[in-house]
Amino acid sequence: MSIAELRFQSGQISSTEIDDIRNRFNTAENTLNQAKISCVLDRAGLAEATGQLGQWVDTLNDR
């Protein structure tokens, strides 16, 4: 993203191109965050299914 912004500032790419790059970057960032949330929820579900939810929650407090 920072390289694209530098290219935009130097006139190497247009405002349309930088907007497209920003949109793709934001989409990728949102997808990553959603995947992280899903991972935590899945791990909680697994811990609950195996009767270890309390222990799993305790490990979160150690972070």
PQR file with spaces between the fields and no chain letter, atoms N, CA, C, O and H, PARSE charges and radii, in Angstrom:
ATOM       1  N    MET     1       0.822   -1.176    0.000 -0.4000 1.5000
ATOM       2  CA   MET     1       0.000    0.000    0.000 -0.0000 2.0000
ATOM       3  C    MET     1       0.874    1.251    0.000  0.5500 1.7000
ATOM       4  O    MET     1       0.609    2.207   -0.729 -0.5500 1.4000
ATOM       5  N    SER     2       1.907    1.231    0.817 -0.4000 1.5000
ATOM       6  CA   SER     2       2.773    2.418    0.900 -0.0000 2.0000
ATOM       7  C    SER     2       3.493    2.666   -0.427  0.5500 1.7000
ATOM       8  O    SER     2       3.703    3.817   -0.811 -0.5500 1.4000
ATOM       9  H    SER     2       2.122    0.455    1.409  0.4000 1.0000
ATOM      10  N    ILE     3       3.869    1.605   -1.120 -0.4000 1.5000
ATOM      11  CA   ILE     3       4.527    1.763   -2.425 -0.0000 2.0000
ATOM      12  C    ILE     3       3.558    2.387   -3.420  0.5500 1.7000
ATOM      13  O    ILE     3       3.943    3.263   -4.194 -0.5500 1.4000
ATOM      14  H    ILE     3       3.699    0.671   -0.808  0.4000 1.0000
ATOM      15  N    ALA     4       2.309    1.944   -3.405 -0.4000 1.5000
ATOM      16  CA   ALA     4       1.301    2.505   -4.310 -0.0000 2.0000
ATOM      17  C    ALA     4       1.075    3.981   -4.021  0.5500 1.7000
ATOM      18  O    ALA     4       0.929    4.784   -4.943 -0.5500 1.4000
ATOM      19  H    ALA     4       1.996    1.232   -2.776  0.4000 1.0000
ATOM      20  N    GLU     5       1.044    4.343   -2.729 -0.4000 1.5000
ATOM      21  CA   GLU     5       0.857    5.753   -2.376 -0.0000 2.0000
ATOM      22  C    GLU     5       2.030    6.601   -2.847  0.5500 1.7000
ATOM      23  O    GLU     5       1.843    7.725   -3.314 -0.5500 1.4000
ATOM      24  H    GLU     5       1.163    3.691   -1.980  0.4000 1.0000
ATOM      25  N    LEU     6       3.236    6.065   -2.723 -0.4000 1.5000
ATOM      26  CA   LEU     6       4.412    6.794   -3.215 -0.0000 2.0000
ATOM      27  C    LEU     6       4.351    6.957   -4.731  0.5500 1.7000
ATOM      28  O    LEU     6       4.682    8.018   -5.260 -0.5500 1.4000
ATOM      29  H    LEU     6       3.389    5.153   -2.343  0.4000 1.0000
ATOM      30  N    ARG     7       3.929    5.908   -5.423 -0.4000 1.5000
ATOM      31  CA   ARG     7       3.797    5.988   -6.885 -0.0000 2.0000
ATOM      32  C    ARG     7       2.741    7.017   -7.278  0.5500 1.7000
ATOM      33  O    ARG     7       2.909    7.740   -8.260 -0.5500 1.4000
ATOM      34  H    ARG     7       3.660    5.046   -4.994  0.4000 1.0000
ATOM      35  N    PHE     8       1.656    7.083   -6.511 -0.4000 1.5000
ATOM      36  CA   PHE     8       0.607    8.067   -6.783 -0.0000 2.0000
ATOM      37  C    PHE     8       1.136    9.485   -6.571  0.5500 1.7000
ATOM      38  O    PHE     8       0.901   10.371   -7.392 -0.5500 1.4000
ATOM      39  H    PHE     8       1.520    6.497   -5.713  0.4000 1.0000
ATOM      40  N    GLN     9       1.847    9.690   -5.471 -0.4000 1.5000
ATOM      41  CA   GLN     9       2.392   11.016   -5.169 -0.0000 2.0000
ATOM      42  C    GLN     9       3.391   11.470   -6.227  0.5500 1.7000
ATOM      43  O    GLN     9       3.521   12.666   -6.490 -0.5500 1.4000
ATOM      44  H    GLN     9       2.038    8.970   -4.804  0.4000 1.0000
ATOM      45  N    SER    10       4.091   10.522   -6.830 -0.4000 1.5000
ATOM      46  CA   SER    10       5.071   10.894   -7.855 -0.0000 2.0000
ATOM      47  C    SER    10       4.445   10.945   -9.248  0.5500 1.7000
ATOM      48  O    SER    10       5.134   11.220  -10.230 -0.5500 1.4000
ATOM      49  H    SER    10       3.985    9.551   -6.617  0.4000 1.0000
ATOM      50  N    GLY    11       3.146   10.682   -9.333 -0.4000 1.5000
ATOM      51  CA   GLY    11       2.446   10.780  -10.609 -0.0000 2.0000
ATOM      52  C    GLY    11       2.555    9.558  -11.490  0.5500 1.7000
ATOM      53  O    GLY    11       2.208    9.624  -12.670 -0.5500 1.4000
ATOM      54  H    GLY    11       2.586   10.459   -8.535  0.4000 1.0000
ATOM      55  N    GLN    12       3.020    8.458  -10.963 -0.4000 1.5000
ATOM      56  CA   GLN    12       3.191    7.244  -11.766 -0.0000 2.0000
ATOM      57  C    GLN    12       1.881    6.480  -11.960  0.5500 1.7000
ATOM      58  O    GLN    12       1.738    5.727  -12.923 -0.5500 1.4000
ATOM      59  H    GLN    12       3.302    8.405  -10.005  0.4000 1.0000
ATOM      60  N    ILE    13       0.923    6.671  -11.046 -0.4000 1.5000
ATOM      61  CA   ILE    13      -0.381    6.022  -11.200 -0.0000 2.0000
ATOM      62  C    ILE    13      -1.474    7.059  -10.951  0.5500 1.7000
ATOM      63  O    ILE    13      -1.246    8.071  -10.288 -0.5500 1.4000
ATOM      64  H    ILE    13       1.039    7.283  -10.264  0.4000 1.0000
ATOM      65  N    SER    14      -2.651    6.796  -11.486 -0.4000 1.5000
ATOM      66  CA   SER    14      -3.753    7.762  -11.402 -0.0000 2.0000
ATOM      67  C    SER    14      -4.523    7.610  -10.085  0.5500 1.7000
ATOM      68  O    SER    14      -4.324    6.661   -9.326 -0.5500 1.4000
ATOM      69  H    SER    14      -2.836    5.975  -12.025  0.4000 1.0000
ATOM      70  N    SER    15      -5.401    8.575   -9.849 -0.4000 1.5000
ATOM      71  CA   SER    15      -6.231    8.526   -8.637 -0.0000 2.0000
ATOM      72  C    SER    15      -7.178    7.330   -8.686  0.5500 1.7000
ATOM      73  O    SER    15      -7.496    6.751   -7.647 -0.5500 1.4000
ATOM      74  H    SER    15      -5.562    9.346  -10.465  0.4000 1.0000
ATOM      75  N    THR    16      -7.625    6.961   -9.870 -0.4000 1.5000
ATOM      76  CA   THR    16      -8.488    5.786  -10.012 -0.0000 2.0000
ATOM      77  C    THR    16      -7.737    4.522   -9.615  0.5500 1.7000
ATOM      78  O    THR    16      -8.280    3.649   -8.939 -0.5500 1.4000
ATOM      79  H    THR    16      -7.367    7.432  -10.713  0.4000 1.0000
ATOM      80  N    GLU    17      -6.483    4.437  -10.044 -0.4000 1.5000
ATOM      81  CA   GLU    17      -5.678    3.256   -9.717 -0.0000 2.0000
ATOM      82  C    GLU    17      -5.393    3.182   -8.220  0.5500 1.7000
ATOM      83  O    GLU    17      -5.448    2.100   -7.636 -0.5500 1.4000
ATOM      84  H    GLU    17      -6.042    5.146  -10.593  0.4000 1.0000
ATOM      85  N    ILE    18      -5.090    4.315   -7.595 -0.4000 1.5000
ATOM      86  CA   ILE    18      -4.805    4.297   -6.147 -0.0000 2.0000
ATOM      87  C    ILE    18      -6.073    3.962   -5.371  0.5500 1.7000
ATOM      88  O    ILE    18      -6.006    3.277   -4.350 -0.5500 1.4000
ATOM      89  H    ILE    18      -5.046    5.194   -8.070  0.4000 1.0000
ATOM      90  N    ASP    19      -7.231    4.436   -5.838 -0.4000 1.5000
ATOM      91  CA   ASP    19      -8.494    4.078   -5.182 -0.0000 2.0000
ATOM      92  C    ASP    19      -8.752    2.583   -5.281  0.5500 1.7000
ATOM      93  O    ASP    19      -9.197    1.961   -4.317 -0.5500 1.4000
ATOM      94  H    ASP    19      -7.286    4.992   -6.667  0.4000 1.0000
ATOM      95  N    ASP    20      -8.473    2.004   -6.447 -0.4000 1.5000
ATOM      96  CA   ASP    20      -8.643    0.561   -6.633 -0.0000 2.0000
ATOM      97  C    ASP    20      -7.707   -0.217   -5.710  0.5500 1.7000
ATOM      98  O    ASP    20      -8.111   -1.209   -5.104 -0.5500 1.4000
ATOM      99  H    ASP    20      -8.111    2.510   -7.231  0.4000 1.0000
ATOM     100  N    ILE    21      -6.476    0.227   -5.606 -0.4000 1.5000
ATOM     101  CA   ILE    21      -5.497   -0.432   -4.743 -0.0000 2.0000
ATOM     102  C    ILE    21      -5.927   -0.327   -3.284  0.5500 1.7000
ATOM     103  O    ILE    21      -5.849   -1.306   -2.543 -0.5500 1.4000
ATOM     104  H    ILE    21      -6.148    1.033   -6.098  0.4000 1.0000
ATOM     105  N    ARG    22      -6.379    0.851   -2.869 -0.4000 1.5000
ATOM     106  CA   ARG    22      -6.856    1.032   -1.491 -0.0000 2.0000
ATOM     107  C    ARG    22      -8.041    0.119   -1.205  0.5500 1.7000
ATOM     108  O    ARG    22      -8.111   -0.495   -0.140 -0.5500 1.4000
ATOM     109  H    ARG    22      -6.442    1.647   -3.471  0.4000 1.0000
ATOM     110  N    ASN    23      -8.968    0.027   -2.146 -0.4000 1.5000
ATOM     111  CA   ASN    23     -10.135   -0.838   -1.961 -0.0000 2.0000
ATOM     112  C    ASN    23      -9.718   -2.297   -1.826  0.5500 1.7000
ATOM     113  O    ASN    23     -10.223   -3.011   -0.960 -0.5500 1.4000
ATOM     114  H    ASN    23      -8.912    0.526   -3.011  0.4000 1.0000
ATOM     115  N    ARG    24      -8.798   -2.743   -2.680 -0.4000 1.5000
ATOM     116  CA   ARG    24      -8.331   -4.130   -2.589 -0.0000 2.0000
ATOM     117  C    ARG    24      -7.586   -4.375   -1.285  0.5500 1.7000
ATOM     118  O    ARG    24      -7.729   -5.438   -0.682 -0.5500 1.4000
ATOM     119  H    ARG    24      -8.388   -2.163   -3.383  0.4000 1.0000
ATOM     120  N    PHE    25      -6.791   -3.398   -0.843 -0.4000 1.5000
ATOM     121  CA   PHE    25      -6.072   -3.518    0.424 -0.0000 2.0000
ATOM     122  C    PHE    25      -7.058   -3.620    1.584  0.5500 1.7000
ATOM     123  O    PHE    25      -6.908   -4.477    2.455 -0.5500 1.4000
ATOM     124  H    PHE    25      -6.675   -2.534   -1.333  0.4000 1.0000
ATOM     125  N    ASN    26      -8.065   -2.747    1.598 -0.4000 1.5000
ATOM     126  CA   ASN    26      -9.062   -2.768    2.675 -0.0000 2.0000
ATOM     127  C    ASN    26      -9.850   -4.075    2.670  0.5500 1.7000
ATOM     128  O    ASN    26     -10.149   -4.624    3.730 -0.5500 1.4000
ATOM     129  H    ASN    26      -8.187   -2.051    0.891  0.4000 1.0000
ATOM     130  N    THR    27     -10.184   -4.570    1.488 -0.4000 1.5000
ATOM     131  CA   THR    27     -10.890   -5.845    1.388 -0.0000 2.0000
ATOM     132  C    THR    27     -10.032   -6.979    1.943  0.5500 1.7000
ATOM     133  O    THR    27     -10.525   -7.836    2.677 -0.5500 1.4000
ATOM     134  H    THR    27      -9.941   -4.124    0.627  0.4000 1.0000
ATOM     135  N    ALA    28      -8.768   -6.979    1.595 -0.4000 1.5000
ATOM     136  CA   ALA    28      -7.858   -8.017    2.097 -0.0000 2.0000
ATOM     137  C    ALA    28      -7.709   -7.926    3.613  0.5500 1.7000
ATOM     138  O    ALA    28      -7.691   -8.947    4.302 -0.5500 1.4000
ATOM     139  H    ALA    28      -8.368   -6.283    0.999  0.4000 1.0000
ATOM     140  N    GLU    29      -7.603   -6.718    4.125 -0.4000 1.5000
ATOM     141  CA   GLU    29      -7.476   -6.523    5.567 -0.0000 2.0000
ATOM     142  C    GLU    29      -8.734   -6.996    6.293  0.5500 1.7000
ATOM     143  O    GLU    29      -8.644   -7.643    7.336 -0.5500 1.4000
ATOM     144  H    GLU    29      -7.618   -5.889    3.566  0.4000 1.0000
ATOM     145  N    ASN    30      -9.897   -6.677    5.747 -0.4000 1.5000
ATOM     146  CA   ASN    30     -11.158   -7.120    6.342 -0.0000 2.0000
ATOM     147  C    ASN    30     -11.281   -8.638    6.305  0.5500 1.7000
ATOM     148  O    ASN    30     -11.733   -9.250    7.272 -0.5500 1.4000
ATOM     149  H    ASN    30      -9.970   -6.152    4.899  0.4000 1.0000
ATOM     150  N    THR    31     -10.885   -9.240    5.202 -0.4000 1.5000
ATOM     151  CA   THR    31     -10.924  -10.698    5.079 -0.0000 2.0000
ATOM     152  C    THR    31     -10.015  -11.354    6.104  0.5500 1.7000
ATOM     153  O    THR    31     -10.386  -12.353    6.721 -0.5500 1.4000
ATOM     154  H    THR    31     -10.518   -8.743    4.416  0.4000 1.0000
ATOM     155  N    LEU    32      -8.823  -10.794    6.289 -0.4000 1.5000
ATOM     156  CA   LEU    32      -7.894  -11.313    7.284 -0.0000 2.0000
ATOM     157  C    LEU    32      -8.495  -11.219    8.681  0.5500 1.7000
ATOM     158  O    LEU    32      -8.423  -12.178    9.449 -0.5500 1.4000
ATOM     159  H    LEU    32      -8.521   -9.982    5.788  0.4000 1.0000
ATOM     160  N    ASN    33      -9.080  -10.087    9.017 -0.4000 1.5000
ATOM     161  CA   ASN    33      -9.683   -9.916   10.337 -0.0000 2.0000
ATOM     162  C    ASN    33     -10.836  -10.884   10.552  0.5500 1.7000
ATOM     163  O    ASN    33     -10.981  -11.439   11.641 -0.5500 1.4000
ATOM     164  H    ASN    33      -9.139   -9.308    8.393  0.4000 1.0000
ATOM     165  N    GLN    34     -11.652  -11.093    9.538 -0.4000 1.5000
ATOM     166  CA   GLN    34     -12.755  -12.050    9.647 -0.0000 2.0000
ATOM     167  C    GLN    34     -12.226  -13.466    9.847  0.5500 1.7000
ATOM     168  O    GLN    34     -12.805  -14.243   10.606 -0.5500 1.4000
ATOM     169  H    GLN    34     -11.534  -10.642    8.653  0.4000 1.0000
ATOM     170  N    ALA    35     -11.140  -13.801    9.177 -0.4000 1.5000
ATOM     171  CA   ALA    35     -10.534  -15.129    9.335 -0.0000 2.0000
ATOM     172  C    ALA    35      -9.998  -15.310   10.752  0.5500 1.7000
ATOM     173  O    ALA    35     -10.127  -16.389   11.330 -0.5500 1.4000
ATOM     174  H    ALA    35     -10.670  -13.170    8.560  0.4000 1.0000
ATOM     175  N    LYS    36      -9.400  -14.267   11.312 -0.4000 1.5000
ATOM     176  CA   LYS    36      -8.897  -14.344   12.692 -0.0000 2.0000
ATOM     177  C    LYS    36     -10.039  -14.565   13.666  0.5500 1.7000
ATOM     178  O    LYS    36      -9.927  -15.369   14.591 -0.5500 1.4000
ATOM     179  H    LYS    36      -9.295  -13.391   10.842  0.4000 1.0000
ATOM     180  N    ILE    37     -11.138  -13.851   13.459 -0.4000 1.5000
ATOM     181  CA   ILE    37     -12.308  -14.009   14.331 -0.0000 2.0000
ATOM     182  C    ILE    37     -12.873  -15.416   14.208  0.5500 1.7000
ATOM     183  O    ILE    37     -13.200  -16.047   15.214 -0.5500 1.4000
ATOM     184  H    ILE    37     -11.228  -13.197   12.708  0.4000 1.0000
ATOM     185  N    SER    38     -12.988  -15.907   12.985 -0.4000 1.5000
ATOM     186  CA   SER    38     -13.500  -17.261   12.764 -0.0000 2.0000
ATOM     187  C    SER    38     -12.606  -18.298   13.438  0.5500 1.7000
ATOM     188  O    SER    38     -13.101  -19.270   14.009 -0.5500 1.4000
ATOM     189  H    SER    38     -12.722  -15.394   12.169  0.4000 1.0000
ATOM     190  N    CYS    39     -11.320  -18.097   13.373 -0.4000 1.5000
ATOM     191  CA   CYS    39     -10.375  -19.025   13.989 -0.0000 2.0000
ATOM     192  C    CYS    39     -10.594  -19.085   15.504  0.5500 1.7000
ATOM     193  O    CYS    39     -10.637  -20.168   16.086 -0.5500 1.4000
ATOM     194  H    CYS    39     -10.919  -17.308   12.909  0.4000 1.0000
ATOM     195  N    VAL    40     -10.731  -17.926   16.133 -0.4000 1.5000
ATOM     196  CA   VAL    40     -10.947  -17.887   17.582 -0.0000 2.0000
ATOM     197  C    VAL    40     -12.274  -18.553   17.942  0.5500 1.7000
ATOM     198  O    VAL    40     -12.349  -19.317   18.904 -0.5500 1.4000
ATOM     199  H    VAL    40     -10.696  -17.045   15.660  0.4000 1.0000
ATOM     200  N    LEU    41     -13.317  -18.261   17.167 -0.4000 1.5000
ATOM     201  CA   LEU    41     -14.616  -18.876   17.436 -0.0000 2.0000
ATOM     202  C    LEU    41     -14.573  -20.387   17.244  0.5500 1.7000
ATOM     203  O    LEU    41     -15.167  -21.133   18.022 -0.5500 1.4000
ATOM     204  H    LEU    41     -13.256  -17.641   16.386  0.4000 1.0000
ATOM     205  N    ASP    42     -13.874  -20.834   16.213 -0.4000 1.5000
ATOM     206  CA   ASP    42     -13.744  -22.273   15.979 -0.0000 2.0000
ATOM     207  C    ASP    42     -12.954  -22.946   17.093  0.5500 1.7000
ATOM     208  O    ASP    42     -13.298  -24.045   17.529 -0.5500 1.4000
ATOM     209  H    ASP    42     -13.391  -20.227   15.581  0.4000 1.0000
ATOM     210  N    ARG    43     -11.903  -22.291   17.550 -0.4000 1.5000
ATOM     211  CA   ARG    43     -11.115  -22.848   18.655 -0.0000 2.0000
ATOM     212  C    ARG    43     -11.952  -22.918   19.928  0.5500 1.7000
ATOM     213  O    ARG    43     -11.844  -23.878   20.691 -0.5500 1.4000
ATOM     214  H    ARG    43     -11.624  -21.398   17.196  0.4000 1.0000
ATOM     215  N    ALA    44     -12.786  -21.902   20.158 -0.4000 1.5000
ATOM     216  CA   ALA    44     -13.670  -21.921   21.327 -0.0000 2.0000
ATOM     217  C    ALA    44     -14.677  -23.057   21.208  0.5500 1.7000
ATOM     218  O    ALA    44     -14.959  -23.750   22.186 -0.5500 1.4000
ATOM     219  H    ALA    44     -12.874  -21.123   19.538  0.4000 1.0000
ATOM     220  N    GLY    45     -15.216  -23.244   20.015 -0.4000 1.5000
ATOM     221  CA   GLY    45     -16.157  -24.338   19.796 -0.0000 2.0000
ATOM     222  C    GLY    45     -15.522  -25.694   20.029  0.5500 1.7000
ATOM     223  O    GLY    45     -16.136  -26.579   20.625 -0.5500 1.4000
ATOM     224  H    GLY    45     -14.987  -22.680   19.221  0.4000 1.0000
ATOM     225  N    LEU    46     -14.303  -25.858   19.565 -0.4000 1.5000
ATOM     226  CA   LEU    46     -13.582  -27.106   19.779 -0.0000 2.0000
ATOM     227  C    LEU    46     -13.329  -27.333   21.269  0.5500 1.7000
ATOM     228  O    LEU    46     -13.526  -28.436   21.778 -0.5500 1.4000
ATOM     229  H    LEU    46     -13.805  -25.139   19.081  0.4000 1.0000
ATOM     230  N    ALA    47     -12.899  -26.295   21.952 -0.4000 1.5000
ATOM     231  CA   ALA    47     -12.646  -26.406   23.390 -0.0000 2.0000
ATOM     232  C    ALA    47     -13.934  -26.764   24.130  0.5500 1.7000
ATOM     233  O    ALA    47     -13.915  -27.580   25.052 -0.5500 1.4000
ATOM     234  H    ALA    47     -12.740  -25.398   21.539  0.4000 1.0000
ATOM     235  N    GLU    48     -15.028  -26.169   23.738 -0.4000 1.5000
ATOM     236  CA   GLU    48     -16.311  -26.476   24.374 -0.0000 2.0000
ATOM     237  C    GLU    48     -16.720  -27.923   24.094  0.5500 1.7000
ATOM     238  O    GLU    48     -17.179  -28.629   24.992 -0.5500 1.4000
ATOM     239  H    GLU    48     -15.044  -25.506   22.989  0.4000 1.0000
ATOM     240  N    ALA    49     -16.552  -28.354   22.855 -0.4000 1.5000
ATOM     241  CA   ALA    49     -16.939  -29.713   22.467 -0.0000 2.0000
ATOM     242  C    ALA    49     -16.115  -30.771   23.194  0.5500 1.7000
ATOM     243  O    ALA    49     -16.592  -31.881   23.430 -0.5500 1.4000
ATOM     244  H    ALA    49     -16.179  -27.780   22.126  0.4000 1.0000
ATOM     245  N    THR    50     -14.887  -30.430   23.545 -0.4000 1.5000
ATOM     246  CA   THR    50     -14.022  -31.391   24.226 -0.0000 2.0000
ATOM     247  C    THR    50     -14.027  -31.191   25.739  0.5500 1.7000
ATOM     248  O    THR    50     -13.253  -31.823   26.457 -0.5500 1.4000
ATOM     249  H    THR    50     -14.500  -29.528   23.353  0.4000 1.0000
ATOM     250  N    GLY    51     -14.903  -30.310   26.220 -0.4000 1.5000
ATOM     251  CA   GLY    51     -15.013  -30.087   27.665 -0.0000 2.0000
ATOM     252  C    GLY    51     -13.869  -29.299   28.259  0.5500 1.7000
ATOM     253  O    GLY    51     -13.615  -29.381   29.461 -0.5500 1.4000
ATOM     254  H    GLY    51     -15.532  -29.796   25.637  0.4000 1.0000
ATOM     255  N    GLN    52     -13.173  -28.537   27.433 -0.4000 1.5000
ATOM     256  CA   GLN    52     -12.006  -27.787   27.911 -0.0000 2.0000
ATOM     257  C    GLN    52     -12.173  -26.286   27.758  0.5500 1.7000
ATOM     258  O    GLN    52     -11.188  -25.551   27.688 -0.5500 1.4000
ATOM     259  H    GLN    52     -13.379  -28.471   26.457  0.4000 1.0000
ATOM     260  N    LEU    53     -13.417  -25.829   27.706 -0.4000 1.5000
ATOM     261  CA   LEU    53     -13.651  -24.392   27.472 -0.0000 2.0000
ATOM     262  C    LEU    53     -13.061  -23.540   28.582  0.5500 1.7000
ATOM     263  O    LEU    53     -12.445  -22.509   28.309 -0.5500 1.4000
ATOM     264  H    LEU    53     -14.217  -26.426   27.762  0.4000 1.0000
ATOM     265  N    GLY    54     -13.239  -23.952   29.825 -0.4000 1.5000
ATOM     266  CA   GLY    54     -12.691  -23.183   30.950 -0.0000 2.0000
ATOM     267  C    GLY    54     -11.189  -23.050   30.862  0.5500 1.7000
ATOM     268  O    GLY    54     -10.639  -21.968   31.067 -0.5500 1.4000
ATOM     269  H    GLY    54     -13.739  -24.789   30.047  0.4000 1.0000
ATOM     270  N    GLN    55     -10.520  -24.157   30.556 -0.4000 1.5000
ATOM     271  CA   GLN    55      -9.055  -24.122   30.424 -0.0000 2.0000
ATOM     272  C    GLN    55      -8.644  -23.228   29.263  0.5500 1.7000
ATOM     273  O    GLN    55      -7.670  -22.481   29.362 -0.5500 1.4000
ATOM     274  H    GLN    55     -10.967  -25.036   30.390  0.4000 1.0000
ATOM     275  N    TRP    56      -9.381  -23.305   28.172 -0.4000 1.5000
ATOM     276  CA   TRP    56      -9.064  -22.485   26.991 -0.0000 2.0000
ATOM     277  C    TRP    56      -9.211  -21.000   27.306  0.5500 1.7000
ATOM     278  O    TRP    56      -8.378  -20.187   26.905 -0.5500 1.4000
ATOM     279  H    TRP    56     -10.171  -23.912   28.091  0.4000 1.0000
ATOM     280  N    VAL    57     -10.281  -20.650   28.030 -0.4000 1.5000
ATOM     281  CA   VAL    57     -10.482  -19.253   28.408 -0.0000 2.0000
ATOM     282  C    VAL    57      -9.330  -18.783   29.305  0.5500 1.7000
ATOM     283  O    VAL    57      -8.846  -17.660   29.164 -0.5500 1.4000
ATOM     284  H    VAL    57     -10.957  -21.311   28.356  0.4000 1.0000
ATOM     285  N    ASP    58      -8.898  -19.650   30.227 -0.4000 1.5000
ATOM     286  CA   ASP    58      -7.777  -19.287   31.084 -0.0000 2.0000
ATOM     287  C    ASP    58      -6.512  -18.992   30.292  0.5500 1.7000
ATOM     288  O    ASP    58      -5.723  -18.133   30.683 -0.5500 1.4000
ATOM     289  H    ASP    58      -9.292  -20.562   30.341  0.4000 1.0000
ATOM     290  N    THR    59      -6.309  -19.705   29.167 -0.4000 1.5000
ATOM     291  CA   THR    59      -5.114  -19.441   28.358 -0.0000 2.0000
ATOM     292  C    THR    59      -5.191  -18.060   27.709  0.5500 1.7000
ATOM     293  O    THR    59      -4.163  -17.444   27.428 -0.5500 1.4000
ATOM     294  H    THR    59      -6.950  -20.404   28.849  0.4000 1.0000
ATOM     295  N    LEU    60      -6.411  -17.575   27.472 -0.4000 1.5000
ATOM     296  CA   LEU    60      -6.561  -16.236   26.893 -0.0000 2.0000
ATOM     297  C    LEU    60      -6.126  -15.162   27.876  0.5500 1.7000
ATOM     298  O    LEU    60      -5.596  -14.126   27.475 -0.5500 1.4000
ATOM     299  H    LEU    60      -7.246  -18.075   27.700  0.4000 1.0000
ATOM     300  N    ASN    61      -6.347  -15.406   29.153 -0.4000 1.5000
ATOM     301  CA   ASN    61      -5.967  -14.435   30.167 -0.0000 2.0000
ATOM     302  C    ASN    61      -4.454  -14.346   30.342  0.5500 1.7000
ATOM     303  O    ASN    61      -3.942  -13.344   30.842 -0.5500 1.4000
ATOM     304  H    ASN    61      -6.777  -16.248   29.479  0.4000 1.0000
ATOM     305  N    ASP    62      -3.735  -15.401   29.928 -0.4000 1.5000
ATOM     306  CA   ASP    62      -2.271  -15.409   30.047 -0.0000 2.0000
ATOM     307  C    ASP    62      -1.592  -14.597   28.959  0.5500 1.7000
ATOM     308  O    ASP    62      -0.391  -14.341   29.045 -0.5500 1.4000
ATOM     309  H    ASP    62      -4.152  -16.215   29.522  0.4000 1.0000
ATOM     310  N    ARG    63      -2.321  -14.191   27.951 -0.4000 1.5000
ATOM     311  CA   ARG    63      -1.709  -13.469   26.814 -0.0000 2.0000
ATOM     312  C    ARG    63      -1.440  -12.042   27.124  0.5500 1.7000
ATOM     313  O    ARG    63      -0.931  -11.312   26.274 -0.5500 1.4000
ATOM     314  H    ARG    63      -3.297  -14.399   27.881  0.4000 1.0000
